[in-house]
C-alpha cells in the first residue's frame, strides 16, 4: 500500500513538472525577444569590456536592418511615427520640411540630444531628412542626384540606398546638417556640431550609419550626415568597437 502511494505521489510530481516545463516553453515562445537581445548585448559588452548604463532601455526593433540583403516591403510603414515639428517650434533645429517624422523612440532621443547640444551652443542644425516612404526613396534613387562608385573589391556602392533598403523607411534614420555654415553636408563631420554628435551621439542611442571604413559592408558611400537610432546599449558597444550595424548584428549572432 505504501509502495502504491509512493508511486502515485511520484507520478503526480512528474506530471506537475511536465506541465510546468510545457508552460515555461509556451511562455518563452510568446515572450518578446527583448530579453534575448538584452542578454546577448550584456554578454557581448562584458567580452568587449564596455560599461553600459544600468537603466538603459532596449527596443528590439531599433536594430531592424534595411539593406540589399534584407529589403523592406514597399508597403512597410513603421509604427508610432511622430512629427518633428514640435522640435523646431520649441528648440533651435530647423526642419527641411514641416511634415517630417520619426519613430517615437528616436524622436525622444533626438530631443534629449538637441537639448544637450543647445547647452553647448551647437543646436543650430538643419534636419535634412527623417522618415521616407518607399515611393519617395524610389524617386530619389532614380534621380540624377545619385552617385555610384565601384570599390576595389568590385562592389557597386551608392550614396542613395535602393528602395526598401533605407533606414529612412524604418523611421530611425536621420540626416543632419549645420544651419549657418556654407560647407555642404559632406563636410558635416568637420563642423563643431558634427564632431560633437560623432563623439557623443551614442550616449543618446545614435550611431553613424555609413562609416567610411565600412562601405564594402554597407554598400553605401560614406555619409557623415546620416545617423541611425539603435538604442543606448547597442550604440555604446558599436561606438567603442567601431562596428557598423551589419557587423554588430553579425557579432550578436
Secondary structure, 3 states (H helix, E strand, C coil): CHHHHHHHHHHHHHHHHHHHHHHHHHHHHHCCCHHHHHHHHHHHHHHCCCCCCCCCCCCHHHHCCCCCCCCCCCCCCCCCEEECHHHHHHCCCEECCCCCEEEHHHHHHHHHHHHHHHHCCCCCEEEEECCCCHHHHHHHHCCCCCCEEECCCCCEEECCCCCCCCHHHHCCEEEEEECCCCCCHHHHHHCHHHHHHHHHHHHHCEEECCCHHHHHHHCECCCCCEEEECCHHHHHHHHHHCCCHHHHHHHHC
